Amino acid sequence: MDLLHDPRYLAPAATCAAIAVTITLWILNLRRKELSYRILADTPLVSIKEEVKDKVQITFRGEPVHDVHLVQVRIVNSGNVPIRSADYEGRLTIAAPDGSRIVMAEIQETHPPHLEKRTLCDGAPSSLVDKVEGHEVMLKPVLLNHGDSITVKMLVSKAAGPWNVIGHIEGIAAVKMHRENSSMPLVMANCGTFIMVVSMFFLDPSSVARNAWREYLPYLMFFLIGYIMLMCGIYLPRVQKSSA
């Protein structure tokens, strides 16, 4: 007996298909509160040969600096839940490697533009950079909706080593470095394509022509499941990219 053509198995097959679709959509729409960062650039400004290092001095605003790097750090709400100003406990801090010194820090850009308007000082927008101390840059608490980002540009003396972003935010264990996750979308897209091909391979076109819905409906349901998985695999990386 062909189980797929037996009407007794249509209800369980439809139930399984509905559960699979529901679980897939639920996973994609999970409420996730997350703040991440990425190092966009870490570039030495001046390259001095070893034999003339003792004879050349670089100053910034009258102070001598050594091994100066231009560093760009982007902080982004990579979750799908807003991070409100009241969620912060203290300041969000960008920490340079130990032994380094940040000589200048400013906001390069924000998304959306003019994010400073969300932080008011005496009724007027103020810089998101609160203060710079040693190897740390402290930022003011600001509302960050999904995909909102802050890019900080810094001049750093002796910047060799790992960077870190530290913040105590309600509902977030730690601010994590952004990492691309390309395996899950690829697996979903390939599995979805495989399911669509297999369901169409076993579908009898004559059942569609004579409108024998009990025969072709199970294959159609599996085809739709494969299509949903394929679309998730295609659009999930775009959503991750837009939020980074």
N, C-alpha and C positions, 0 to 999 in steps of 0.2 A: 504493500500500500504506500502511495506517495503521501508522506505526511503533510507536505506543503499544500496539497490539493484537497486534504481532508478538512471539511468545514469545522470539525471539532477542535482543530488546532489553530483556527484563525484568531479566536479571542486571546489565547495565551501568547500567540505571536505578536498581535497588536499591543498587548500589555507590555511585553518585553521591549518592543520598539519604542513605546511611549516612555518607559522607564529610562531607556538609554538616552533618548533625546533630552528628557528632563535632567538627568544627571549631568550631561554635557553642558547644558545651558546653566545649570547651577554652579558648576565649577568655574565657568567663564565669568559669572557674575558674583562671585564671592566678595563680600565686603573685606577689603584689605587695606589696613592703615600702614603705610610704609613711606619712609624717607630714605633716599639713597643719594650717593654722590659719585662723581667721576672726575678724574684728572684729565682735563682737555689738553693741557700743554705744560711742559716743564723744560724750558729752553734756556740755555746759558746765553746771557746778553753779550759778554765779551770773552773772547778766547785769547789768553796770554800764554806765550811760550814759557816753558819752565825756566829757561836761562835768563829771562828778563823780568821775572815775577818780582824780584826784590827791588827793581828799579822803577816799577810802574805802580802808581797808587790810584785807585778809583774811589771817588767820593760821591755821595748822594746827599744833597742838601747840607753840604759842608762836613759830613761825617764819612770817614773811610769805611768802605765795604769791600768784601772779598767774595770771589766766586758767586757773582750775582746771577740769579735765574729769574726768568719771567714765568710765573706759574698761574694757570687758570683752573679754577675749581668750580664745577657746576653742582648745585644742590637742587634736587627735584622731588616733588611729591609723586612718587612712582606707584602709589596705591590708588584706590578709587574712593577714598574717604577724605574729606577736607581736614586739614590740620589747622586748628584755630589758635589765635594768639594765647588764649587761656590754657591751651594744652601744654605750653612750655613751662618747665621748671628751671628758671635761670636762662642763660644765654646759649644759643647754638654756636659752637666753637669750631673753627677750622684750625687744626693743630699741625704745624710744620714738623719735620723731623727734629729730634733732640739735637741741640748744639747749633741749630740754625737761628736766624733772626729775620723777622719780617720787617722790612724798612718802609714799605708802603702797601696799602691795601685799599681798593675802591671797587664799587659795583661796576662791572663792565656792561652787563645787560640783564634784563629780567624778562620773563614771559609769564603773564602778559606785560607789555611795556608799562612804565610808570607804576611799578609795584610799590614804590615808596609812598604812594598816596594812601596806602593802607596803614602806614605808620605816621601818626601826626605828633608834632611837637609844637605846643603853643598854637594849635590850630593850623599849622602848615606842614606839608610833607617834609620828612627828614631822611637822611641817609640810613640805609639798612645796616651799614657798618657802625657798630656801637663804639668799639675801641680796639686798638692794637697793643698787645702786651707781649714783648719778647718774641716767642715763636707761635703766638696764637692770635687769631682774629675772631672777635666776638660780634655776632650779628643780633639785631633786635628781633624779638618775636613778631611774626607777621603771618597773616592768614595765607595758607597755600592750598588752593583747590587742586583737583586732579590735573596733573600735567604742568602745574605752575613751577617755575624754576628761577633760581638766582645764580648768576655767574659772577664770581669774584676774581679780580685780577690783582696779582701781588708781585712785588719785587722782594726776593728772598736771598739773603746772604747765607751761603753754605747750605744748600737745599737737598743734599744727598740723603736718601732714606725714605721710609714709607710715610705717607700722609694719612691723616685721620680726621673725621668729623665727629664731634662729640656733642650729644644733647640729650637731656632728660625730657622726653615727650610722652604724654599720657597715651598708653596703648601701643607704644613702640619700644621694643627691648633695646635696640641699638640702631644707629644710622649705618647702613651697610654700603660698601662700595658696589656700584652697579656692575653687573656681569651679564653678558649676553647669554640667553638660553635659547639656542636654536634647535635642540634635539626634540623637544616636545612638539612644537608646530610641525616639524618634518615628519615625525612618526604619525601624527594625526592626519596630515595630508596624504601620506602614502597609504595608511590603513583605509581612509575614506575612499581613495581612488580604487583600491583593491576590492572593497565591498561593492562599489558601484559597478565595476566590470563584471564581477562574479554574478551579481544579481541579474544583470542584463544578459549574460551568457546563458543562464538557465531559463530565462523567460521565453515562453512560447508565443511568438507574435500572433498566432492564430487565436489565442485566448483573448487578446486585446481586440482583434477584429470582430469576434463574435460576442464581445462584452461579457466574457466569463470571468467576472470580477473575483470570484472565489479562487480562481487559479492564478491570476496575476497580482492580486492585492498583496500577498506576502512579499513577492519580489519587489513591488513598488515601495513597500515600507522599508525594506533593507536598503534599497537605492537611496531613499530619502535620508536614512541614517548616515550612509556613506557620504552623501552630499553635504550634510551638516558638518561632519568631521573634516571634509575637505575645505569648506569655507572657514572653519575655525583655524585650521592649519595655515591658511593663507592670510587671514586678517589678524590673527593673534600677534605675529611679529610687528605688524604695522602699529597696533595699539601700544606695544611695548616700546617701539621706537619713538612714537609721538609723546609718550610719557617720560622719555629719557631726555 
